Amino acid sequence: MNRLKQIKIRYIYQQFISHISIIVVAFLVLGLLFAHYVGNLVYENKAEELITYGKAILKEIERNPIATEQIINQHSTVLRARNISFSMFDQDANLYAVGRGGPAIELSASEWEKITKGKTLIFQSDYKRFDQGVTFVVLPYMVGGTFGGGILLTSPISGSSTMIRQVNQFLIYAILIALGVSFLLSWLLSRIHVHRIRRLREATSLVSSGDYHVHVPSSNFDEIGELANDFNHMVKKLNHSMEEIESLENRRRQFMADVSHEMRTPLTTISGVIEGLKNDMIPEEDKERGINLVSQEAKRLIRLVNENLDIEKVRSNQIQLYREDIQLLEVLEIIQEQLTLQAEEKNVEILVEADPDIEVNADYDRLVQILINITKNSIQFTTDGTIWLRGKTEGNEPIIEVEDTGIGIDPNELENIWRRFYKADISRTSTPYGEFGLGLSIVKQLVLLHNGEINVTSEKGKGTKFVIRFKQEAVGN
């Protein structure tokens, strides 16, 4: 909990500092730009006002030079009311009329040169010349294109400065309010995000303790929501992996139990016969029968080991296929010939139906192994019936069907027949063919290795049908 509090405080600081930094920088830039804009606007307006008054005075003097003093007095009264003062000077920079409070002229050589050429000068807040910030303008008095002097008008900008200070004061108030709001937002966001992070942390602890059914609320709104999505996906995969591990562990236990069970019977038989022969407990006429029994049981053990090796090689990708184009009819006839004797023992007839032109791209030895396993399985569960080995094509893909009229398989058990050591008839004892329940498991793995698919349909008491579909591939793949 203390660790969580530290994280929470640190996150609040991060939020608060980031928000304050943005707000302060934004308001400072805004305040500086606004103050600069307002200051320039005030100066420009004041300068235009002074130029307007100056031109009016000069125009009246130009019309009536004799009444210069009267004109100056009249304008002095008006300008004084507007807090504007002025001074008149001649072409030699000598003052000859000064309004009340009017400043003396102090121009540099370059400024005086501009005035003599008829240019108007505008100055803003020049503290070198005046004790306070002012705006003042100097207008030349041109008579017939000749410089005859000019007028200098000034106006303090204290009122404008006061307005700018007030604006800046309001900006400071706005900054303080924004800081308060940012603190509240930072606090609220930190609580929300830390709560979400805490849920993820608690869920992670549950997963680390072995609970893989954890789910946290997720969204695509932000990175934390996406992290929650990824966390849920990870937990789902972990849960699936644990289920697979548990399933594999159960299958391993079942495998060991089944192997032990399957091996116990032939080993017990072999041991018993050998002990009987060793101690002369078996009559002479039965010794040959006992030796044959030992031979058969040893072959059973060899088949068990070989089938387990086969299926492990397939699952670990240790089997290399040598694919070629094979005539399907020829392969089916070979299977028929090899298994006819076994089928006749149960009064089962094997029929082949295939077009001679149909070919399948496969490994010959593995294809024969697939068909022998399936056909033996059909012989095992068929008595006084028929087994069809068919070859056909659909959409340029070769299809092999093995159908029998045997006892069939319960629909609920169809998916289980591909499992190791599974026996559809669990009450039966060992039989000569496929007694270990490994054949069909090997078949499915070999079909998948050929990039094919195998399906089975069955009806209890009416028979079973296996359908193998191979995808055509070029020779040498």
C-alpha positions as CSV (number, residue, x, y, z in Angstrom):
1,M,0.0,0.0,0.0
2,N,2.9,2.4,0.8
3,R,4.4,1.6,-2.6
4,L,1.1,2.4,-4.2
5,K,0.8,5.8,-2.3
6,Q,4.3,6.7,-3.6
7,I,3.2,5.9,-7.1
8,K,0.1,8.0,-6.7
9,I,1.9,11.0,-5.3
10,R,4.5,10.8,-8.0
11,Y,1.8,10.6,-10.7
12,I,0.0,13.7,-9.3
13,Y,3.2,15.6,-9.4
14,Q,3.7,14.6,-13.0
15,Q,0.2,15.6,-14.0
16,F,0.4,18.8,-12.0
17,I,3.8,19.9,-13.3
18,S,2.9,19.1,-16.9
19,H,-0.4,21.0,-16.7
20,I,1.1,24.0,-14.9
21,S,4.0,24.2,-17.3
22,I,1.7,24.3,-20.3
23,I,-0.6,26.9,-18.6
24,V,2.2,29.2,-17.5
25,V,4.0,29.1,-20.8
26,A,0.7,29.7,-22.7
27,F,-0.3,32.6,-20.5
28,L,3.1,34.2,-20.5
29,V,3.3,34.0,-24.3
30,L,-0.2,35.3,-24.5
31,G,0.4,38.1,-22.0
32,L,3.6,39.3,-23.7
33,L,2.0,39.2,-27.2
34,F,-1.1,41.0,-25.9
35,A,0.8,43.6,-24.0
36,H,3.0,44.2,-27.1
37,Y,0.0,44.4,-29.3
38,V,-2.0,46.8,-27.0
39,G,1.1,49.0,-26.5
40,N,1.7,49.3,-30.2
41,L,-1.9,50.0,-30.8
42,V,-2.0,52.7,-28.1
43,Y,1.2,54.3,-29.5
44,E,-0.1,54.2,-33.0
45,N,-3.4,55.8,-32.1
46,K,-1.8,58.5,-30.0
47,A,0.7,59.2,-32.8
48,E,-2.1,59.6,-35.3
49,E,-3.9,61.9,-33.0
50,L,-0.9,64.1,-32.5
51,I,-0.1,64.2,-36.2
52,T,-3.7,65.2,-36.9
53,Y,-3.5,68.1,-34.4
54,G,-0.1,69.1,-35.7
55,K,-1.3,69.2,-39.3
56,A,-4.3,71.2,-38.3
57,I,-2.2,73.8,-36.5
58,L,0.3,74.1,-39.4
59,K,-2.5,74.4,-41.9
60,E,-4.1,77.3,-40.0
61,I,-0.8,79.0,-39.6
62,E,-0.1,78.6,-43.3
63,R,-3.4,80.2,-44.2
64,N,-2.9,83.1,-41.8
65,P,0.7,83.6,-40.7
66,I,-0.1,86.9,-39.1
67,A,-2.4,85.2,-36.5
68,T,0.1,82.6,-35.5
69,E,0.1,83.5,-31.8
70,Q,-3.7,83.6,-31.7
71,I,-3.9,80.2,-33.4
72,I,-1.3,78.7,-30.9
73,N,-3.3,80.1,-28.0
74,Q,-6.5,78.7,-29.2
75,H,-5.0,75.2,-29.8
76,S,-3.1,75.3,-26.5
77,T,-6.5,75.5,-24.7
78,V,-7.9,72.5,-26.6
79,L,-4.7,70.4,-26.4
80,R,-4.2,71.1,-22.8
81,A,-7.6,69.6,-22.1
82,R,-6.4,66.4,-23.9
83,N,-3.1,66.5,-22.0
84,I,-1.2,67.3,-25.1
85,S,1.6,70.0,-25.3
86,F,3.4,71.4,-28.3
87,S,6.3,73.7,-29.4
88,M,7.0,75.5,-32.6
89,F,10.5,75.9,-34.0
90,D,12.1,77.7,-37.1
91,Q,14.4,76.4,-39.7
92,D,17.4,76.9,-37.4
93,A,15.8,74.8,-34.5
94,N,15.0,77.9,-32.5
95,L,11.8,77.9,-30.5
96,Y,9.5,80.8,-31.3
97,A,6.2,79.6,-29.9
98,V,5.9,77.2,-27.0
99,G,2.6,75.9,-25.8
100,R,2.0,75.6,-22.1
101,G,4.2,72.8,-20.9
102,G,5.6,72.3,-24.3
103,P,9.0,70.6,-24.5
104,A,12.2,72.0,-25.9
105,I,13.4,70.4,-29.2
106,E,16.2,67.9,-28.9
107,L,16.9,66.2,-32.2
108,S,20.0,64.4,-33.4
109,A,21.7,65.4,-36.6
110,S,20.2,62.4,-38.5
111,E,16.7,63.2,-37.2
112,W,17.1,66.9,-38.0
113,E,18.1,66.0,-41.6
114,K,14.9,63.9,-42.0
115,I,12.8,66.8,-40.8
116,T,14.4,69.3,-43.2
117,K,13.6,66.9,-46.0
118,G,9.9,67.0,-45.1
119,K,9.5,63.7,-43.2
120,T,7.4,63.4,-40.1
121,L,9.2,61.8,-37.1
122,I,7.3,59.6,-34.5
123,F,8.9,58.6,-31.2
124,Q,7.5,56.2,-28.6
125,S,8.3,56.2,-24.9
126,D,11.7,57.8,-25.2
127,Y,13.0,58.0,-21.6
128,K,16.3,59.7,-22.6
129,R,14.4,62.9,-23.5
130,F,11.6,62.9,-20.9
131,D,11.1,61.9,-17.3
132,Q,8.1,59.7,-18.2
133,G,7.0,57.6,-21.1
134,V,5.5,59.7,-23.9
135,T,4.6,59.6,-27.5
136,F,5.7,62.6,-29.4
137,V,5.8,63.6,-33.1
138,V,7.8,66.2,-35.0
139,L,6.1,67.6,-38.2
140,P,8.0,69.8,-40.7
141,Y,6.6,73.1,-41.9
142,M,7.2,73.3,-45.6
143,V,6.6,76.7,-47.5
144,G,6.7,76.2,-51.2
145,G,8.8,73.1,-50.9
146,T,11.3,74.9,-48.6
147,F,11.8,73.9,-45.0
148,G,10.5,76.7,-42.7
149,G,10.5,75.0,-39.3
150,G,8.0,72.7,-37.7
151,I,6.0,71.7,-34.7
152,L,6.6,69.2,-31.9
153,L,3.7,67.6,-30.0
154,T,3.9,65.3,-27.0
155,S,1.4,63.3,-25.0
156,P,2.2,61.1,-21.9
157,I,1.2,57.5,-22.1
158,S,0.7,56.9,-18.4
159,G,-3.0,56.1,-18.9
160,S,-2.1,53.6,-21.6
161,S,0.5,52.0,-19.3
162,T,-2.1,51.7,-16.6
163,M,-4.4,49.9,-18.9
164,I,-1.7,47.5,-20.0
165,R,-0.9,46.8,-16.3
166,Q,-4.5,46.1,-15.6
167,V,-4.7,43.7,-18.5
168,N,-1.6,41.9,-17.2
169,Q,-3.1,41.8,-13.7
170,F,-6.2,40.1,-15.2
171,L,-3.9,37.6,-16.9
172,I,-2.3,36.8,-13.6
173,Y,-5.7,36.2,-12.1
174,A,-6.5,33.9,-15.0
175,I,-3.2,32.1,-14.5
176,L,-4.0,31.5,-10.8
177,I,-7.5,30.2,-11.6
178,A,-6.1,28.0,-14.3
179,L,-3.5,26.6,-11.8
180,G,-6.3,25.7,-9.4
181,V,-8.3,24.0,-12.2
182,S,-5.2,22.2,-13.4
183,F,-4.5,20.9,-9.8
184,L,-8.0,19.6,-9.5
185,L,-7.8,17.9,-13.0
186,S,-4.4,16.5,-12.1
187,W,-5.7,15.1,-8.9
188,L,-8.8,13.6,-10.5
189,L,-6.9,12.1,-13.5
190,S,-4.3,10.7,-11.1
191,R,-6.9,9.0,-9.0
192,I,-8.6,7.5,-12.1
193,H,-5.4,6.3,-13.7
194,V,-3.8,5.0,-10.5
195,H,-7.0,3.1,-9.8
196,R,-6.8,1.5,-13.2
197,I,-3.1,0.7,-12.7
198,R,-3.9,-0.7,-9.3
199,R,-6.5,-3.1,-10.8
200,L,-3.8,-4.3,-13.3
201,R,-1.3,-4.7,-10.5
202,E,-3.8,-6.7,-8.4
203,A,-4.7,-8.8,-11.5
204,T,-1.0,-9.5,-12.2
205,S,-0.6,-10.7,-8.6
206,L,-3.5,-13.1,-9.0
207,V,-2.0,-14.4,-12.3
208,S,1.4,-14.9,-10.6
209,S,-0.3,-16.9,-7.8
210,G,-1.9,-19.2,-10.5
211,D,-5.3,-17.7,-11.1
212,Y,-5.7,-17.6,-15.0
213,H,-9.3,-16.6,-15.0
214,V,-8.7,-12.9,-14.2
215,H,-10.3,-10.2,-16.4
216,V,-9.8,-6.5,-16.1
217,P,-12.0,-3.8,-17.7
218,S,-10.4,-2.7,-20.9
219,S,-10.9,-0.1,-23.7
220,N,-9.3,1.5,-26.7
221,F,-9.5,5.0,-25.2
222,D,-5.9,5.3,-24.1
223,E,-2.6,3.3,-23.6
224,I,-3.8,2.0,-20.2
225,G,-6.9,0.6,-21.8
226,E,-4.9,-1.0,-24.6
227,L,-2.5,-2.4,-21.9
228,A,-5.6,-3.9,-20.2
229,N,-6.6,-5.4,-23.6
230,D,-3.2,-7.0,-24.0
231,F,-3.2,-8.2,-20.4
232,N,-6.6,-9.9,-20.9
233,H,-5.3,-11.5,-24.2
234,M,-2.2,-12.7,-22.4
235,V,-4.2,-14.2,-19.5
236,K,-6.5,-15.9,-22.1
237,K,-3.5,-17.4,-23.8
238,L,-2.0,-18.4,-20.5
239,N,-5.2,-20.0,-19.5
240,H,-5.4,-21.9,-22.8
241,S,-1.8,-23.0,-22.4
242,M,-2.4,-24.2,-18.8
243,E,-5.4,-26.2,-20.0
244,E,-3.3,-27.7,-22.8
245,I,-0.5,-28.5,-20.2
246,E,-3.1,-30.1,-17.9
247,S,-4.5,-32.0,-20.8
248,L,-1.1,-33.2,-21.9
249,E,-0.3,-34.2,-18.3
250,N,-3.5,-36.2,-18.1
251,R,-2.7,-37.8,-21.5
252,R,0.8,-38.6,-20.3
253,R,-0.6,-40.3,-17.2
254,Q,-3.2,-42.1,-19.3
255,F,-0.4,-43.0,-21.8
256,M,1.7,-44.5,-19.1
257,A,-1.3,-46.4,-17.7
258,D,-2.3,-47.7,-21.2
259,V,1.3,-48.7,-22.1
260,S,1.7,-50.5,-18.8
261,H,-1.6,-52.2,-19.3
262,E,-0.9,-53.2,-22.9
263,M,2.6,-54.4,-22.1
264,R,1.6,-56.3,-19.0
265,T,-0.4,-59.0,-20.8
266,P,2.2,-60.0,-23.4
267,L,5.0,-59.8,-20.8
268,T,3.1,-61.9,-18.4
269,T,2.4,-64.5,-21.1
270,I,6.0,-64.6,-22.2
271,S,7.3,-64.9,-18.7
272,G,4.8,-67.6,-17.9
273,V,5.6,-69.7,-20.9
274,I,9.4,-69.3,-20.4
275,E,9.0,-70.4,-16.8
276,G,6.9,-73.3,-17.9
277,L,9.5,-74.4,-20.5
278,K,12.4,-73.8,-18.0
279,N,10.8,-76.0,-15.3
280,D,9.4,-78.6,-17.7
281,M,5.9,-77.7,-16.6
282,I,4.6,-77.7,-20.2
283,P,3.9,-81.1,-21.8
284,E,6.0,-81.9,-24.8
285,E,3.1,-81.7,-27.2
286,D,2.3,-78.2,-26.0
287,K,5.8,-76.8,-26.1
288,E,5.6,-75.8,-29.8
289,R,2.3,-74.0,-29.1
290,G,3.9,-72.2,-26.2
291,I,6.9,-71.1,-28.3
292,N,4.5,-69.8,-31.0
293,L,2.6,-67.9,-28.3
294,V,5.8,-66.3,-27.1
295,S,6.7,-65.3,-30.6
296,Q,3.3,-63.7,-31.2
297,E,3.4,-61.8,-27.9
298,A,6.9,-60.5,-28.7
299,K,5.7,-59.3,-32.1
300,R,2.9,-57.5,-30.3
301,L,5.4,-55.7,-28.1
302,I,7.5,-54.8,-31.2
303,R,4.4,-53.4,-32.9
304,L,3.5,-51.3,-29.8
305,V,7.0,-49.8,-29.7
306,N,7.1,-49.2,-33.5
307,E,3.7,-47.5,-33.5
308,N,4.7,-45.2,-30.6
309,L,8.0,-44.3,-32.4
310,D,6.0,-43.6,-35.6
311,I,3.6,-41.2,-33.9
312,E,6.3,-39.4,-32.0
313,K,8.3,-39.0,-35.3
314,V,5.3,-37.5,-37.0
315,R,4.5,-35.1,-34.1
316,S,8.1,-33.9,-33.9
317,N,8.4,-33.4,-37.7
318,Q,11.1,-36.1,-38.0
319,I,9.5,-37.8,-40.9
320,Q,10.5,-36.7,-44.4
321,L,8.1,-37.3,-47.2
322,Y,9.2,-38.3,-50.6
323,R,6.2,-37.3,-52.7
324,E,5.4,-38.5,-56.2
325,D,2.4,-38.9,-58.4
326,I,0.9,-42.3,-57.6
327,Q,-1.9,-44.1,-59.5
328,L,-4.6,-44.5,-56.9
329,L,-6.2,-47.6,-58.4
330,E,-2.9,-49.5,-58.1
331,V,-2.5,-48.6,-54.5
332,L,-6.0,-49.6,-53.6
333,E,-5.6,-52.9,-55.3
334,I,-2.4,-53.6,-53.4
335,I,-4.2,-52.9,-50.1
336,Q,-7.0,-55.2,-51.2
337,E,-4.5,-58.0,-52.0
338,Q,-2.5,-57.6,-48.7
339,L,-5.6,-57.7,-46.5
340,T,-7.8,-60.1,-48.3
341,L,-6.7,-63.1,-46.1
342,Q,-7.4,-61.2,-42.9
343,A,-10.8,-60.0,-44.3
344,E,-11.8,-63.6,-45.3
345,E,-11.3,-64.8,-41.7
346,K,-14.2,-62.6,-40.8
347,N,-16.1,-63.2,-43.9
348,V,-15.6,-59.7,-45.2
349,E,-15.3,-58.8,-48.8
350,I,-13.0,-55.9,-49.9
351,L,-14.1,-54.1,-53.1
352,V,-12.1,-51.5,-55.0
353,E,-13.8,-48.7,-57.0
354,A,-11.5,-46.1,-58.7
355,D,-10.8,-44.6,-62.1
356,P,-7.4,-45.6,-63.5
357,D,-6.6,-42.0,-64.4
358,I,-6.8,-40.7,-60.9
359,E,-3.4,-39.9,-59.3
360,V,-2.4,-38.6,-55.9
361,N,0.7,-36.7,-55.0
362,A,2.0,-38.4,-51.8
363,D,4.7,-40.4,-50.2
364,Y,4.1,-44.0,-51.4
365,D,5.1,-45.8,-48.2
366,R,3.1,-43.5,-45.9
367,L,0.1,-43.6,-48.2
368,V,0.1,-47.4,-47.9
369,Q,0.5,-47.1,-44.2
370,I,-2.5,-44.8,-43.9
371,L,-4.7,-47.1,-46.0
372,I,-3.6,-50.3,-44.3
373,N,-4.4,-48.8,-40.8
374,I,-7.8,-47.6,-41.8
375,T,-8.7,-50.8,-43.7
376,K,-7.5,-53.0,-40.7
377,N,-9.7,-50.9,-38.5
378,S,-12.7,-51.6,-40.7
379,I,-11.9,-55.3,-40.8
380,Q,-11.6,-55.3,-37.0
381,F,-15.2,-54.0,-36.5
382,T,-16.9,-55.7,-39.5
383,T,-18.2,-59.2,-39.6
384,D,-20.0,-60.8,-42.6
385,G,-19.9,-57.5,-44.5
386,T,-18.2,-55.4,-47.1
387,I,-15.5,-52.9,-47.2
388,W,-15.2,-50.4,-50.2
389,L,-12.0,-48.8,-51.2
390,R,-12.9,-45.9,-53.5
391,G,-10.9,-43.3,-55.4
392,K,-12.4,-40.2,-57.0
393,T,-11.8,-36.5,-57.6
394,E,-13.6,-33.3,-56.6
395,G,-12.4,-30.0,-58.0
396,N,-9.2,-31.6,-59.3
397,E,-8.5,-32.9,-55.7
398,P,-8.1,-36.7,-55.2
399,I,-10.3,-38.2,-52.6
400,I,-10.0,-41.6,-51.0
401,E,-13.0,-43.3,-49.2
402,V,-12.9,-46.3,-47.0
403,E,-16.4,-47.5,-46.1
404,D,-17.6,-50.5,-44.2
405,T,-20.8,-52.2,-43.1
406,G,-19.5,-52.9,-39.6
407,I,-20.8,-52.1,-36.1
408,G,-20.3,-48.3,-36.5
409,I,-19.2,-45.8,-33.9
410,D,-21.3,-43.8,-31.5
411,P,-21.5,-40.1,-32.8
412,N,-20.3,-38.9,-29.4
413,E,-17.1,-41.0,-29.7
414,L,-16.1,-39.9,-33.3
415,E,-13.7,-37.2,-32.2
416,N,-12.0,-39.5,-29.7
417,I,-11.0,-42.2,-32.2
418,W,-7.9,-40.0,-33.1
419,R,-6.5,-40.2,-29.6
420,R,-3.8,-42.5,-28.6
421,F,-4.9,-45.8,-27.1
422,Y,-8.5,-45.0,-27.6
423,K,-10.7,-48.1,-28.2
424,A,-14.2,-47.6,-29.4
425,D,-15.2,-51.0,-28.0
426,I,-13.7,-50.7,-24.5
427,S,-15.1,-54.1,-23.5
428,R,-13.2,-56.1,-26.2
429,T,-10.0,-57.9,-25.5
430,S,-6.9,-57.8,-27.6
431,T,-7.4,-58.5,-31.3
432,P,-4.9,-59.2,-34.0
433,Y,-5.1,-55.8,-35.7
434,G,-4.7,-52.3,-34.2
435,E,-5.1,-53.6,-30.7
436,F,-3.2,-50.7,-29.1
437,G,-5.4,-47.9,-30.4
438,L,-2.5,-46.1,-32.1
439,G,-3.3,-46.8,-35.7
440,L,-5.8,-44.0,-36.3
441,S,-3.8,-41.5,-34.3
442,I,-0.9,-42.1,-36.7
443,V,-3.2,-42.0,-39.7
444,K,-4.4,-38.5,-38.9
445,Q,-0.9,-37.2,-38.3
446,L,0.3,-38.6,-41.6
447,V,-2.6,-37.1,-43.5
448,L,-2.0,-33.7,-41.9
449,L,1.7,-34.1,-42.8
450,H,0.6,-34.4,-46.4
451,N,-1.3,-31.1,-46.0
452,G,-4.6,-33.1,-46.4
453,E,-7.6,-33.6,-44.2
454,I,-9.5,-36.7,-43.0
455,N,-13.1,-36.9,-41.8
456,V,-15.2,-39.8,-40.5
457,T,-18.9,-40.4,-40.4
458,S,-20.6,-43.3,-38.8
459,E,-23.9,-44.6,-37.7
460,K,-24.3,-47.2,-34.9
461,G,-25.0,-50.6,-36.3
462,K,-24.7,-49.6,-40.0
463,G,-21.1,-48.8,-40.6
464,T,-18.3,-46.2,-40.8
465,K,-16.9,-44.1,-43.7
466,F,-13.5,-42.5,-43.7
467,V,-12.9,-39.7,-46.3
468,I,-9.4,-38.5,-47.1
469,R,-8.8,-35.4,-49.2
470,F,-5.4,-34.6,-50.6
471,K,-4.4,-31.2,-51.9
472,Q,-2.5,-31.5,-55.2
473,E,1.1,-30.3,-55.1
474,A,3.9,-30.4,-57.6
475,V,6.3,-33.3,-57.5
476,G,9.3,-32.7,-55.3
477,N,7.6,-30.5,-52.8
